[in-house]
Amino acid sequence: MHYLHTMVRVHDLDASLDFYCKKLGLIEISRKDSEKGRFTLIFLAAPGDEARAREQQAPMLELTYNWDPETYTGGRNFGHLAYRVEDIYALCESLQQQGVVINRPPRDGYMAFIRSPDGISIELLQQGEPKAPAEPWASMANVGEW
């Protein structure tokens, strides 16, 4: 398992970049605008992690800016923790056997979400290429919030 990133939602992208980059000294590694999803994702790394982050080998901070105004409640501005895993199906099966609810099953063989006991959303991402869709995951519905 490898720690990938922490995502936080931000209301004012310019003010956030000023804080994280100019004031705190983080470095913008990548940016993605999604017209369809109406959001911008910006990945930041600590200066000492810049080279490793550009090779996807260091944890980063993901700023998510939703273009349509939204009021964040219940900690929704803190999005999720993300981990790359060797076998998403095996891990989800193990978690499920230990009583963990798979809130967003890995129907696509690539991504799943679970929640910590404190309600923190955790994204699990398959290392490398997605696995072929497989049961029971392919037909499993989402449960609760993720």
Secondary structure as GFF3:
##gff-version 3
##sequence-region A 1 146
A	DSSP	beta_strand	2	9	.	.	.	ID=ss1
A	DSSP	alpha_helix	13	17	.	.	.	ID=ss2
A	DSSP	pi_helix	18	23	.	.	.	ID=ss3
A	DSSP	beta_strand	27	34	.	.	.	ID=ss4
A	DSSP	beta_strand	39	45	.	.	.	ID=ss5
A	DSSP	three_ten_helix	47	49	.	.	.	ID=ss6
A	DSSP	alpha_helix	50	54	.	.	.	ID=ss7
A	DSSP	beta_strand	60	66	.	.	.	ID=ss8
A	DSSP	beta_strand	78	85	.	.	.	ID=ss9
A	DSSP	alpha_helix	88	97	.	.	.	ID=ss10
A	DSSP	beta_strand	111	115	.	.	.	ID=ss11
A	DSSP	beta_strand	121	126	.	.	.	ID=ss12
A	DSSP	three_ten_helix	137	139	.	.	.	ID=ss13
###
